[in-house]
Amino acid sequence: MAISPILFITYLDELLKSQGLCSFKILGYADDLAFIAKDKTESCSIINKLRRLNEFLELNEKKCGILSVNDEDFSGRQEFMGIPIVN
């Protein structure tokens, strides 16, 4: 078994904990993460915390997207905090 994935997961887990991101629902596969937010306020909090991680981990916002299942929060918007809203 390769040790690199285990080290990455361990590092990422500690990094997310240090920023208070483990209080949110998170889905992950390999090096991709999906954060589940209840509303626009929670989405804003997650985005701000993730942006603070840039010092430790390169985040490619061009590959990021927001998928809204509650159209009231993002109705008629193309993006939120510079991140595109995807369908």
C-alpha positions as CSV (number, residue, x, y, z in Angstrom):
1,M,0.0,0.0,0.0
2,A,1.3,3.4,-0.9
3,I,1.9,5.7,2.0
4,S,1.4,9.0,0.1
5,P,-2.5,8.9,0.2
6,I,-2.4,8.1,4.0
7,L,-0.1,11.1,4.6
8,F,-2.2,13.4,2.5
9,I,-5.4,12.4,4.3
10,T,-3.7,12.8,7.7
11,Y,-2.3,16.2,6.8
12,L,-5.6,17.3,5.3
13,D,-7.6,16.2,8.3
14,E,-5.4,18.2,10.7
15,L,-5.5,21.2,8.4
16,L,-9.3,21.1,8.2
17,K,-9.6,20.7,12.0
18,S,-7.3,23.7,12.6
19,Q,-9.6,25.9,10.5
20,G,-12.8,24.7,12.1
21,L,-14.0,23.1,8.9
22,C,-14.7,19.7,10.4
23,S,-17.9,21.1,11.9
24,F,-19.4,21.0,8.4
25,K,-20.4,18.0,6.4
26,I,-17.5,17.1,4.0
27,L,-17.4,14.5,1.2
28,G,-14.0,13.6,-0.2
29,Y,-12.5,11.4,-2.9
30,A,-8.8,11.4,-3.6
31,D,-7.8,15.1,-3.6
32,D,-11.4,16.4,-4.2
33,L,-13.6,17.8,-1.5
34,A,-17.3,18.7,-1.3
35,F,-18.6,20.8,1.6
36,I,-22.3,20.7,2.4
37,A,-23.7,24.0,3.6
38,K,-27.3,24.6,4.8
39,D,-27.5,28.2,3.5
40,K,-25.7,31.2,2.0
41,T,-24.3,32.2,5.4
42,E,-22.7,28.8,6.0
43,S,-21.4,28.8,2.4
44,C,-19.8,32.1,3.0
45,S,-18.1,30.8,6.2
46,I,-16.8,27.7,4.4
47,I,-15.4,29.8,1.5
48,N,-13.7,32.2,3.9
49,K,-12.1,29.4,5.9
50,L,-10.9,27.6,2.8
51,R,-9.3,30.8,1.4
52,R,-7.3,31.1,4.7
53,L,-5.9,27.6,3.8
54,N,-4.0,29.0,0.8
55,E,-1.0,29.5,3.0
56,F,-0.8,25.7,3.5
57,L,-2.6,24.2,0.5
58,E,-3.1,25.5,-3.0
59,L,-6.8,25.8,-3.8
60,N,-7.7,26.2,-7.5
61,E,-10.9,28.3,-7.4
62,K,-11.2,28.0,-11.2
63,K,-12.1,24.3,-10.5
64,C,-14.5,25.1,-7.7
65,G,-18.2,25.5,-8.0
66,I,-21.3,25.9,-5.9
67,L,-24.2,23.6,-6.5
68,S,-27.4,25.0,-5.0
69,V,-30.3,22.8,-4.2
70,N,-32.0,25.7,-2.4
71,D,-32.6,28.2,-5.2
72,E,-33.8,30.9,-2.8
73,D,-30.2,31.6,-1.6
74,F,-28.6,31.8,-5.1
75,S,-31.5,32.6,-7.4
76,G,-30.5,34.4,-10.5
77,R,-26.8,34.6,-9.6
78,Q,-23.9,33.4,-11.8
79,E,-21.4,33.4,-8.9
80,F,-21.0,33.8,-5.2
81,M,-17.9,35.3,-3.7
82,G,-16.1,34.8,-7.0
83,I,-17.0,31.1,-7.2
84,P,-19.3,30.1,-10.1
85,I,-22.7,28.6,-9.4
86,V,-23.1,25.4,-11.4
87,N,-26.2,23.5,-12.4
